[in-house]
Every structure is written in structure tokens, then in C-alpha cells.
Amino acid sequence: MRSRRLGRKFYQQPTLTVARELLGKYLVRKVGSKKLVGKIIETEAYIGPRDKASHAYGGKVTPRNRVEYEEGGHVYIYLVYGLYWQLNIITSRAGKPECVLIRALEVPGEDKNVASGPGKLCSYLQLDKSFYGEDLTRSKRIWIEDRGETVSPAQIQRTPRIGIDYAGPYWSRKKWRFLVKPEKNKKQAKRKEK
């Protein structure tokens, strides 16, 4: 199957659906004439304004989070601890502030840890504040592709999100983190070697 850029309809699905279905899709970043590509293997969903872990909790709008209120398919990128960029994809319809954090990529031909966390991922892809509000459905420098790979429900592990204890036990325990089970990644790597 040929690569196909994900369109607006994909991102406007329910946020938990997008978080799951992004697994196995490819994040593509064009830097000059070169493409940096990685398969998405870990995501987290944030569903504001009810979600106490969301930047839009309580319907809050700030200069940092205003893009969360755009229609699905836009980039929400922000700095944490003054050091690490975090790449989020806006989901749902305009006015409904929801997003998916892209937590990790599997990068063919690179060390497995090169994009194994949100900060490393942004460093590898050379992402910064200039990507804030970028439209993934139209951008010439970043987009997500469907390359015909499917990740079955049995291959997906669900866990609580990471580093959000401040949101209280109810929200911090919600299993809104999705990742491709490591065993599957190893099997795929072995198959490719043969």
C-alpha cells in the first residue's frame, strides 16, 4: 500500500480513538531535502476541559494553549521545565480542546532510544515553537502518514498517563496512555532481518 497523509477526518475522531489509531502511523519531518521518519509507538490522550491533567481544564484559555481550541490536525507544542519540547496533535472539532501527546517513535536504522520519550522525539525531529499551530493536513515540513500497517488491539498496552499525579487519583489513573507492546516491536525487527 502507498503512503497516504492523514486528513482532517482522521483527527476529528474521538480523542481516545485517535490516540489508539496513531500507533503504527509514521511521523514525517522534512528538513531541507532530507526526511526524518519514525513510527509512532506511544501516545497519551488529554480530554479537556473535564480532564484535570489537560492544559484546558475548566475551559481555561491561555496564550500557550489557545491552539487546543482549533479543529483537529493542528500541532500543539510547548516547552516543559524550560528544556524539553512536547509534540501534541489537536483532535476533535474546533472549540473542543482535546489532544494527543506523541510520546515515542521507533526510528528505522537508529538507536532504539533516539526518540524514546517526548523530549527526545522533538530533539530528533528538530521541532521547536515555530511548529505551534502547524496544520498537519497541509504542512510541507511535518505530517503523519498511513503506510498500511495495522496494530491490532492485542498488540496495544493501555496504562495510566505519566507524570500527572497533580491531577489527583481519578484522572492520573485513567488508562489513556497507549503503546505498542515491546514484544511486538522485537518480532517485527526480527522479521525484517530475515
Rosetta blueprint (number, residue, H / E / L):
1 M L
2 R L
3 S L
4 R E
5 R E
6 L L
7 G L
8 R H
9 K H
10 F H
11 Y H
12 Q L
13 Q L
14 P L
15 T H
16 L H
17 T H
18 V H
19 A H
20 R H
21 E H
22 L L
23 L L
24 G L
25 K L
26 Y E
27 L E
28 V E
29 R E
30 K E
31 V E
32 G L
33 S L
34 K E
35 K E
36 L E
37 V E
38 G E
39 K E
40 I E
41 I E
42 E E
43 T E
44 E E
45 A E
46 Y E
47 I E
48 G L
49 P L
50 R L
51 D L
52 K L
53 A L
54 S L
55 H L
56 A L
57 Y H
58 G H
59 G H
60 K L
61 V L
62 T L
63 P L
64 R L
65 N L
66 R H
67 V H
68 E H
69 Y H
70 E L
71 E L
72 G L
73 G L
74 H E
75 V E
76 Y E
77 I E
78 Y E
79 L E
80 V E
81 Y L
82 G L
83 L L
84 Y E
85 W E
86 Q E
87 L E
88 N E
89 I E
90 I E
91 T L
92 S L
93 R L
94 A L
95 G L
96 K L
97 P L
98 E E
99 C E
100 V E
101 L E
102 I E
103 R E
104 A E
105 L E
106 E E
107 V L
108 P L
109 G L
110 E L
111 D L
112 K L
113 N L
114 V L
115 A L
116 S L
117 G L
118 P H
119 G H
120 K H
121 L H
122 C H
123 S H
124 Y H
125 L L
126 Q L
127 L L
128 D L
129 K H
130 S H
131 F H
132 Y L
133 G L
134 E L
135 D E
136 L L
137 T L
138 R L
139 S L
140 K L
141 R L
142 I E
143 W E
144 I E
145 E E
146 D E
147 R L
148 G L
149 E L
150 T L
151 V L
152 S L
153 P H
154 A H
155 Q H
156 I E
157 Q E
158 R E
159 T E
160 P L
161 R L
162 I L
163 G L
164 I L
165 D H
166 Y H
167 A H
168 G H
169 P H
170 Y H
171 W H
172 S H
173 R L
174 K L
175 K L
176 W L
177 R E
178 F E
179 L E
180 V E
181 K L
182 P H
183 E H
184 K H
185 N H
186 K H
187 K H
188 Q H
189 A H
190 K H
191 R H
192 K H
193 E H
194 K L
